Amino acid sequence: MNNQDKTNQKLKKKLKKVPDSPGVYVFKDRNKNIIYVGKAISLKSRISSYFNTAKDIKTSKIQEEIHDFDVIPVSSEGEALVLESLLIKKYTPQFNISYKDDKSYPYVKITKEKFPIIRVVREEKKKNAEYFGPFTDVKGLKKVLWFIRKFYHFRSCTRDVEHKISIPCTLFYIKKCAGPCTGKVEIEKYKEIIEGIKKFFSGEYRKYIKKLKKELQEYIQKWDFEEAKIISERITLLEKMEKRIPWRKEEELIEYQKTNVLSNLANILKIDKIPVVIEGYDISNLGGDLATGSKVVFIGGIPIKEKYQRFRIKTVEGIDDYQMLKEVLKRRFEKITKENRPDLILIDGGKGQLMSAVTILKEIKITIPVISIAKKEEIIYTEKDRAPIILPKDSPQLHLIQQIRDQAHHFALSYHLKLRKKQITYSYIENIAGVGEKRKKIILDILTRFSDIFPEEELIKARIPQNIINTLRTTKKEKIESIN
């Protein structure tokens, strides 16, 4: 076997660990010089193609030079685009000379002026504007911008808005532009529009997806399928954005690339695949009642909060964290699909919690690596090694594990406290004279929505008598404070 065959064998073995996720790959020669940087929607598929027969001269030359490679999985196609561009500019690899700069990809540009303009552009970033992107689908991006104009009426023209123009454009009349050219729009009001759009492109658009899905069901129930089709198309557009929009800023991505935390974590834990998708679990069981469980999801090293899930424990009585954990994992993984399958499961707890998780997963025939982390000692337990793993306190891998554990803990605890507050609130409403079942539900809804303040105005609006409001005010404080 010659040296090239040995190298190919080594690379194919390494390829088995590469995930089927968005990311950037870096090819190196035998002197560890970076010779090529590429992006991929599926790292595994893209890198595998370099071990097939080359379709062009460039690929053939790259194949001859590859001696090693690194992969940096990220959370979205957009992040892969940004990171690829940053690394090419940093290392200028020999096989990337034909790389086109930022002008290749469309961005959403928001100018920094009195009444900012929002447009889709292909240009190098300038200091007098803020940019969101890049995006890969310019047509889809323009459709998304047109859609959000329904909520935020921004300007996209270059008209002189410092002086009043008597005839505004059509967009003003169809309520797609606030019309700063008319001189009737306050600067502060327009700033609110711009801030809303910035939030939208920073991830807040997921709230619109939830809102639209509710609307979709309403139209279907009304048999209004024409409107339902329009709503469905809007949901599709926004879900495409979720896969493509970047999450982290450029400097964060560079730092993430340096540590390459997920690839290193796979080596530390001795698992067969780089864990791009990690789910964290915890149980909250204060006082033995109203126990809850939580699932948090991290993709590409960052939390994806819309994928978080809470569980109300249904089958376990008393204080038994192990059985509660089994219940949560069973409920979660009995419904597993290829699309929602994690690469690693992280349990908040020690060896006992780990073994409970391993046991139930074996019972339901799920083979996913599981680890746990004990709070006080910050020791990591795995199902493969008897001896625990102790990472340095400054380890990026430990920091990620701690972050996932803490998120799972706080998410479970917050749900538990919410249930306890609701239970206690209901128990003292029960004892107030003159409160019927219908009124109890109204009061309970108001008090649980305003858990941190006493919502007197809301109760008055709901026509709750003043004597009941007075009783609620004096009772609520002492009851709720008793659980904090």
Sequence and secondary structure as in RCSB ss.txt:
>XXXX:A:sequence
MNNQDKTNQKLKKKLKKVPDSPGVYVFKDRNKNIIYVGKAISLKSRISSYFNTAKDIKTSKIQEEIHDFDVIPVS
SEGEALVLESLLIKKYTPQFNISYKDDKSYPYVKITKEKFPIIRVVREEKKKNAEYFGPFTDVKGLKKVLWFIRK
FYHFRSCTRDVEHKISIPCTLFYIKKCAGPCTGKVEIEKYKEIIEGIKKFFSGEYRKYIKKLKKELQEYIQKWDF
EEAKIISERITLLEKMEKRIPWRKEEELIEYQKTNVLSNLANILKIDKIPVVIEGYDISNLGGDLATGSKVVFIG
GIPIKEKYQRFRIKTVEGIDDYQMLKEVLKRRFEKITKENRPDLILIDGGKGQLMSAVTILKEIKITIPVISIAK
KEEIIYTEKDRAPIILPKDSPQLHLIQQIRDQAHHFALSYHLKLRKKQITYSYIENIAGVGEKRKKIILDILTRF
SDIFPEEELIKARIPQNIINTLRTTKKEKIESIN
>XXXX:A:secstr
  HHHHHHHHHHHHHTT  SSSEEEEEE TT  EEEEEEESSHHHHHHGGGS  SSHHHHHHHHH SEEEEEE S
SHHHHHHHHHHHHHHH  GGGTT   GGGS EEEEE SSS BEEEE S   TTEEEE   S HHHHHHHHHHHTT
T   B S    SS  SS  HHHHTTSS  GGGT S HHHHHHHHHHHHHIIIIIHHHHHHHHHHHHHHHHHTT H
HHHHHHHHHHHHHHHHHHHS  S HHHHHHHHHHTHHHHHHHHHT SS   EEEEEEEE GGGSS EEEEEEEET
TEE GGG EEEE  S  SS HHHHHHHHHHHHHTT  STT  SEEEEES HHHHHHHHHHHHHTT    EEEE T
TT  EEESS SS B   TT HHHHHHHHHHHHHHHHHHHHHHHHHHHHHHHHHHHTSTT  HHHHHHHHHHHHHT
SSS  HHHHHHTT  HHHHHHHHHHHHHHHHTT 
